[in-house]
Amino acid sequence: MIVKDIIESEYGGKITVESTLNVGTTFKVALPIVVTERYSPKILIVDDEPMLCQSYQRYLSRTGYEVETAINAKDGLKLIRSFKPDVIIPDIQMPKMDGFQFAEAVWKNKPQQKIIFSSGFAYVDDINIRLEKENLIFFRKPARLVEDLLHSIKKALKE
């Protein structure tokens, strides 16, 4: 009786009982399907190329992500406080504060923040050495949207 009351009154469900002597008893519980709002991971793109930011934002928004962009590291750091991204994608080569300096500033306050680095200058040895040494997620620009961008985001979200 207690279970019946909980299922029906609190969950809007139904419970039925079927019993056959010397065979057994079956309880069937039916609960309504509840559609909940689906969570969309938040992505922050920090790149000094506005057209690239716009392109990534348009593509990722269509694939179910909530996306914000900043065209410099200073604006990106401000956005983090209000937007609270799951993943941040900074360009490594930016004026005033590069992507690594930006990441260090972010990790100082939020060490678990997922960051994916991107650069069109991936052939530079010191960049490659740091990426490999610290096991950082990286893709080369211009990115292939599915193979590079989406794959990197999914990898970061799983870690």
C-alpha positions in Angstrom: 0.0 0.0 0.0 2.9 2.4 0.8 4.6 1.7 -2.5 1.3 2.1 -4.4 0.7 5.5 -2.7 4.2 6.7 -3.5 4.1 5.6 -7.2 0.6 7.0 -7.8 0.6 10.2 -5.7 4.2 11.4 -6.0 5.1 10.2 -9.5 1.8 10.0 -11.3 2.4 6.3 -12.1 0.5 3.1 -11.8 1.3 -0.2 -10.1 -0.6 -3.5 -10.9 -0.3 -6.9 -9.4 -0.9 -10.3 -11.1 -0.7 -13.4 -9.0 -1.1 -17.1 -9.9 -1.3 -19.6 -7.1 1.8 -21.9 -7.0 3.4 -19.9 -9.9 4.3 -16.5 -8.5 3.4 -12.8 -8.4 4.3 -10.1 -10.8 4.3 -6.4 -10.0 4.2 -4.0 -12.9 5.2 -0.4 -12.4 4.4 2.2 -15.0 5.9 5.7 -14.7 5.2 8.7 -17.0 8.1 9.9 -19.2 9.3 13.2 -17.9 11.0 15.4 -20.5 13.6 17.5 -18.9 15.5 20.4 -20.3 18.6 19.1 -22.0 21.9 20.6 -20.9 24.0 22.2 -23.6 27.7 22.4 -22.9 29.1 25.9 -22.9 32.0 26.7 -25.2 34.0 30.0 -25.0 36.1 30.8 -28.1 38.9 33.3 -27.5 40.5 34.3 -30.8 41.7 37.6 -32.3 40.1 36.7 -35.6 36.4 37.8 -35.5 35.4 36.0 -38.6 36.8 32.7 -37.2 34.9 33.3 -33.9 31.7 33.9 -35.8 32.2 30.8 -38.0 32.9 28.5 -35.0 30.0 30.1 -33.0 27.5 29.6 -35.9 28.6 25.9 -36.4 28.7 24.9 -32.7 25.4 26.6 -31.9 23.8 24.5 -34.7 25.2 21.3 -33.2 23.7 22.0 -29.8 26.4 23.9 -27.9 25.9 27.3 -26.1 28.7 29.5 -27.5 30.2 32.8 -26.5 33.2 34.5 -28.2 35.9 37.0 -27.2 38.3 38.6 -29.6 41.1 39.0 -26.9 42.2 37.3 -23.7 41.2 40.2 -21.5 37.5 40.0 -22.7 37.7 36.2 -22.5 38.7 36.4 -18.8 35.8 38.7 -18.1 33.3 36.4 -19.9 34.4 33.4 -17.9 32.9 34.8 -14.7 29.4 35.2 -16.1 29.3 32.5 -18.8 31.0 29.7 -16.9 32.2 27.7 -19.9 32.7 23.9 -19.8 35.4 24.2 -22.5 37.5 27.2 -23.6 39.2 27.4 -27.0 41.9 30.1 -27.1 44.2 30.8 -30.0 47.8 30.4 -28.9 49.0 33.4 -30.9 47.2 36.5 -29.7 48.4 40.1 -29.0 49.2 41.2 -25.4 48.4 37.9 -23.8 48.9 34.6 -25.7 46.8 31.5 -25.3 49.2 29.9 -22.8 49.3 33.0 -20.6 45.5 33.1 -20.8 45.2 29.5 -19.8 47.5 30.0 -16.8 45.4 32.9 -15.7 42.3 30.7 -16.0 43.8 27.7 -14.3 45.0 29.9 -11.4 41.4 30.3 -10.3 39.9 27.2 -11.8 42.5 24.4 -12.2 40.1 21.9 -13.6 38.9 24.1 -16.5 39.0 22.3 -19.8 41.0 24.2 -22.4 41.7 23.3 -26.1 44.4 25.2 -27.8 44.4 26.2 -31.4 46.9 27.9 -33.7 47.8 28.4 -37.3 51.4 28.4 -36.2 51.6 24.8 -35.1 55.0 24.3 -36.8 56.8 26.4 -34.2 59.0 24.0 -32.1 58.5 25.6 -28.7 54.7 25.4 -29.2 54.8 21.8 -30.1 57.2 20.9 -27.3 54.9 22.5 -24.7 51.7 20.9 -26.1 53.3 17.5 -26.0 55.1 17.9 -22.6 51.9 19.0 -20.8 49.6 16.7 -22.8 47.4 19.5 -23.9 44.5 19.2 -26.4 45.3 21.1 -29.6 44.0 21.5 -33.1 45.6 23.3 -36.0 43.8 26.2 -37.8 42.1 26.4 -40.1 40.2 23.6 -38.4 38.1 21.0 -40.0 34.8 21.5 -38.2 34.0 17.9 -37.4 37.4 16.2 -37.4 39.2 18.9 -35.4 36.8 21.1 -33.6 34.1 18.7 -32.6 36.4 15.9 -31.9 38.5 18.1 -29.6 35.5 19.4 -27.7 34.1 15.9 -27.2 37.5 14.7 -26.0 37.8 17.6 -23.5 34.2 17.0 -22.2 35.0 13.3 -21.6 38.2 14.0 -19.5 
